[in-house]
Each structure stands twice: as C-alpha cells, then as structure tokens.
Amino acid sequence: MTNDAQPSEVAFHFLKSANYRTVHADGVWGGIAPNLTIQMHFYSERLPIPQKVVHSFESGVLGGEIQEKREGKSGLVREVEVGVTMNVAQAEALISWLREKIDLVRDLEKGAKHGTD
C-alpha cells in the first residue's frame, strides 16, 4: 500500500551557521543582478577610526593625544556588514513580513503614548 497523501504539517528547525552573527544596519545599497535576483548590501555608518594616533609621553607617564599628528580618513565610513541576495518572490515575502513588523511597532508606540497621558 502506497502513501500518496501529503503531510498535514512540516516542521522546520532553525540552526545557526558558523558564520551567524547579528549586525546593525543604518542603510542598504544594492540593485538587480544579471540573473534577476535582488542584491542588498547592508551597512553601518560611523566616523572613521584613526589609523594612527600619537600621545605625549613624559617621565614614564602617558599624556594626551597630539591631535595634529593623528592620521586617518576624513568623512564618514559606510562599513558593509553583510550582503543578501534573493529572488523576487522572497523579496515580496520580505516586504510583507517587514510591513507586519512595522505595523506592530507603530501599534505598540501608539499604546505607549496613550499610556503616558
């Protein structure tokens, strides 16, 4: 006897890969790849970290930084944290998921405002 019936439920187990990490995103940069997938590169913005700083040092005591000897980049840094590529169907599902979460946060914010009156 064969079992042609489809299962009524499917369990998914979430496993974190060795490369799993949580990142903060200030923005996203991306576009459409030649294979028509959507590519997103999430970045965080920050001031540049100096490549070199010089401090005064007298009688074995470390003093303050000598600002004019600081070396490094000027402007802001957009450090690309992670790239994500997905097909259009997954992008649409992401939009739906994000809209659901945004609506939930907005509802919670409204409730918090009413609670402080």
Sequence and secondary structure as in RCSB ss.txt:
>XXXX:A:sequence
MTNDAQPSEVAFHFLKSANYRTVHADGVWGGIAPNLTIQMHFYSERLPIPQKVVHSFESGVLGGEIQEKREGKSG
LVREVEVGVTMNVAQAEALISWLREKIDLVRDLEKGAKHGTD
>XXXX:A:secstr
       S         TT      SEEEEEE TTS EEEEEEEEE    SB  EEEETTEEEEE GGG B   S
 EEEEEEEEEE HHHHHHHHHHHHHHHHHHHHHHHHHHHHT 
